[in-house]
Amino acid sequence: MKRKAVSAVFDRKKEVPQKGKGKVEIVIRLSRNIQKRIILDTLTPGEWEEYQYLPYLQSEISKYEKIVSAMETFNQEMTVENFNAHIGVAGKAYKKKEEPLVEKVEEEKPTSFLDFMRDNIALAKMRETTRKQKMVTLNALTEFGKIQTFADLTAKNLRAFNAWLHEDGTRTDVSVHNYHKNLHIQTRKAFQEGLIDKDPYDLVSFPRGKCKERKPLSEIELKKIREAELPAKEERVRDLFIFAAYTGLAYCDVLEFNFKRMVEQIGDMYYIDGSRLKTGSNFFTPILPPAMEILEKYNYTLPKISNQKANDYLHIIESRLGINKPITFHVARHSFATLALTHDIPIEKVARMLGHKDIKTTQIYAKILKSTVANHASDLAKAII
């Protein structure tokens, strides 16, 4: 059987056992002894399970197959240099200008905006968590039903979509703003590609609104969760939550945590030196004793679980322990921030621990510290003669 000229390969160099991630490569076999490799991405094995079926990857393979086929058709020597010439890589170029690789075909303009949006989300390079968030917007738009074609992209329909998003009361102003942000990316792209005459968002404006007040857990509540006897699955989720609550890491950063690569010791304390997946900003945060106990319990390799499953189990734990606050994984990060500020760590240092680019983000936590206000007010009262 003839081997495929172009294929995708994951972790060819067997880097996953050491680094936790491997490279995704396109391998182009130009001849028996000549290959061209193109690195597309670096992924965990779990991410590769989804990535290998993405239209983006299939599109890349198809593109290079057409180039190989064209080289064979025009009897070009099957060398890396000649292949590079076709993909625009500098080097010894061989290119017959009078022989185009692909005949230009006039394409009809698409009419379905939903298909346009779906294809853009599928083909764009982004983390799978981000892709799923954007698909939530597409699914809502599909359910709304009044914006399906490019002709439906009007200011009137955007206002109707905004009203529909608020209708059942399950979405906050901030989450609705994120729906509009995701949709606006696509309308802007449609305008840039000449598929619509005007971006409808130029004619409307939807305020971002205010975030709901954060409700972090107190030290007493955190201790109650730490000491609880729980079933095995709940116990693993609880342990991940406690690790986040005593390091300040977000859920996605907990999943990427690697003790050997990211931790350094200063004196008796261990610190995580990393960068946030969401924003790319650097953080440097201590591993407080309860988090260190979790690492020792799992031999410094934390268990893995999806964010949705983790939150489902956290709600069960919340109910089981009678905690009258909604607990999600992100509450752990809020709790760490307020814990640090409660113990009078300067807000600039807390911002560094959390990886906040703007200290204003950290100041949001300072606003809700009633205990700190009470303590300082008491000290002030005592000082007054």
Disulfide bonds with the S-S distance in Angstrom:
none
